[in-house]
Amino acid sequence: MSTPPRQKRFTPADITALKGVRPIVSLTAYTTPIARILDRHCDLLLVGDSLGMVLYGMDTTVGVTMDMMVAHGQATMRGASRACVIVDLPFGSYQESKEQAFRNAVRLMKETGCDGVKLEGGAEMAETVEFLVSRGVPVFGHIGLMPQQVNTSGGYRSKGHSEAEQDKIRRDAKAIDEAGAFAMVIEGTVEPLAREISATVKAATIGIGASPACDGQILVSDDMLGLFNEFKPRFVKHYSELADVIDKAASDYAAEVKDRVFPGQEHTFPIRPKK
């Protein structure tokens, strides 16, 4: 008896090949149930270190660890069969040296089965990106606003408002592109600059708070679903308000438990009659 053919997963090369063909759809995923739902709609799922804030209540992503990324990468891979899955290298796991970056990237790929890794940084990380790519690790870059650098960059503010900032972001994009990144996130960057970069680099550009001209878009799923309401960045659109739905469901449940309405007899197990 033959087995059915396994559905082909999007690869990093497939993502790059979509540049100029159609917009690339991407969302974050951290758990198996959410990955199963999002997989059929997305070309790329990112296991982002944003999980530190939306799942663990951290103030920034700086405290996220390799163990956390491995665990959530494994969970996401169990639910994804179609989308390309990329896992973030967390803060401190790749900046020390290109060799450190390679060790941790290999760990993520081996222990999760993901399709590649993402790291933040521009020209200063180009040598590391080239080192990883030349050794078989697909790299998803990240320029513009870089959350892992929030403590040195003056907080979560949009980038590219001065000529100096624009020049730096241009150099970063060029460096990461020439180093071999298959794609790059452009985050929190003024629209004309994000549009310009998307038109000039070979890598696929994935915007978040950037430009509709980017080759694709990404949102944190919890933001998209209206689950994370601590603050709402300008670039976020809520496609649902699940926080309100969950709040009402919990309220209804609590009321029924207090009134002894739930559980009803239909939710319990009677003694089976003896045969």
N, C-alpha and C positions, 0 to 999 in steps of 0.2 A: 504494500500500500504506500503510495507516494505521499509526501507531506506537501501542504500548500506552500507556494513560494513566499519567502519572507518579504514584507513590504520594504522598499528601498528607503533608507533614511537620507535626508538632505545632508550633504557634506559641506565643509567649508568652501571647497571649490565650486559647488553648486550655488552657494550664497554669492560668491564673487561674480559668477556667471549671470546672475539676475540683474546686475548693474546695467541700466539702460534698457532693460526688457520690461520689467514691471516692478512696482514697489515691494520691498521685502517686509514681511509682517513678523514682528518679534515682540515677545512679552517675557517677563520674569516668571520663573516657577521654582518652588522650593520643596514641594511635597508630591507624593504619588497621585493622590486624587485630583489635584489641580493640574498636574502635568497631563493626565489622561484627558481632561476636558479641553485643555488648550492645544494639545498636540495636533488635532485635526485642523486647526485654524491657522497655525503659525508655521513659518519657514524655519525660525530659529527660536529656541527657548534658552534664556540666560539664567543660570543659577547665580544670581548676583549677590555680592556681599551686602546689598541692601537688606538682606534677611536679618542682619543685626538690628536694624531699626524697626522693620515692620513685624518681625516675628519675636524678637528678643527684647524689644523696648530700649535698645541702646540709643544714646544721643547722636552718635556718629557710627560710621562703619569701621573705625579704627580698631575696635576691640574684637573683631571677628577673627576666628582662628582657622587653621588648616583643617582641624578635626571637624569643625562645623561645616566647612565647605564640602568635605568628603561625604559626610552623612547626608547632607541635603542634595548633593550631586547624585549619590546612589538612589535616594528616594525619587528624584526627578527622572532618572534613567529608567526606573521600573515602570513609570507611567508614559514614557515617550517612545513611540515606535517610528515616527515619521519625521519630526522636526530635528534639525541639527541642534545638539545640546552643547553649550559652552559653559564652563565653570570659571568663576572669578578666582584669581590668585589674591588672597587677602593681604592687607597691609603688613609689611615686614617679611613677606615670604619670597620676595624676588628682588628687592631693591639693593641688597647687600652686594650681590655679584651675579653674573650671568650663570655661573655654575649653581648657585643656590636656586636661582629661578628654574633652571633645568631640572634639578632634583625634585622640586615641589610640583612643577608642571607634570613630570612623569608620574609622580605619586597620584595626582588628581586623575590623570588619564587611565592609569592602571587600576586604581581602586574604585573608580566610578564607571569607567567605560565611555566617558564623554568624548566628544569629537574635537575638542580643543580647549584652550584657556584664554582668559581675558586679563589684561593688565593695564594699569593706568600709566600715563607718562608719554612725553614727546621725544624730542631730540636726545634727552639724557638716557632714554631707554632703548634707543634704536639699536645699539650694539647687542643688547640682550635679546631683542626681538629677532634680529638676524641669527644670533646663536641658536635660539630655540627652533626657528623655522628650518635652518640648515640641518637640524638633527631630528626632524620629523614631527615637531610640535606645531600645529596650526595656532596662530596667535590672532586674537581679536584685540585691536588697540582701543584706546580711550583718551581723547583730547578735549580741550576746552575746560569746563568746570570738572575738576577731579575730586570727588568726595573724600578720597583717602588723604588728600592734601589740605583738607579744610582747616587744619590748625595752623598752617603757614600761609594760606592764601586769603585770609580775611573773611572766612565764612562762606556760606552758600550764596554767592552773588554771581550774576551773569558776567560773561567774559567777552572781551573784544570791543570795549567802548573807547579805548585809546589806540592810537597808531602803534604804540609799543606792544600792547597786548595782541593786536591783530597780527603784527609781524611775527611774534612768538608762536601764535597758534598756527600760522601758515608754515613756519619752519617745522613745528612739531608734526603737522600732518604730512609734510613732504618726507621727513625723516622716517616716520613709521611706515609710510607707503613704500619707500625705497628699501626698507629693511625686510619687507615681505609679508606684512600683516595682510590677511585676506579680507579684513573689514575693520572699521573703526567706528566707535561711538563718538559723535560730536554732541557734547552736553552743554546746555546753558550758554550758548554762544550766539552773538548777534546774527540775525537772519542773513544779511547780505554776505557775511564772511562764510557762514556755513554753506550757503548756496555756491559761492566761489570755490570752496574746497571740494565740494561734491563733484564739481565739473572738471577739476584738474587732477585728482588722484585716481589711480587704477583700482584701489581697494573700494569695496562697497562702503558707503557711509550710512550709518544708522543714527538718525536724529532723535534727541530728546531735549526739548527746549531749544531747537536749532532752526531747521527750515523744512517746509514741505517739499523742497527740491532735493532733499537728501534721498539716497537710494532706498531707504527704508525708515521705519519708525519703531521705537520701543517705548513702553511704559512699564512701570512697576505694577504688577497685576493687582496688588492690594489697593493701589491708587485708582486704577482703572475700574475696579469693582466697588469703590466707595467704602472699603473696609478700613483704610488708614486715614483717620481724620484729625491727627494731631496738628497738621498744617496742610495746606493745599498750594503747591507751587503753581505759578502762572501757566506752565506748560502742561498741567494735568487736566484731563477731562474725565469726569466720572460717567461711565457708561451704565452704571447701576448704583444703587444706594443700599448695598447689602448690610451695612452696619445697622440701618433702620430696620431691615427685615429680620436680622438676628435679634435685635433688641426686642422687637414685638414678640417673636417666637419664644424668647426666654421669659418675657413677662407673662405670656399666656400659659406657659408650662408652670411657672412658679405659682400662678393663681390656681391652676387645676390641682397641683400637689397640695396646696394649703387647704383647698376645699374638698379634698379627697375624691375628686372627679377622676384623676389619673393616679394610678392605673385602674382601668376598668377590668371587669372579669375577662373580657376578650384579650387582655394583655397578660393574663396569668395562666398557670399550668394546672389543670385539674388532675386528680388521680385517675389514671387509666383503669377502666374496669378489668377485673381479672378474666382471663380467657378460660 
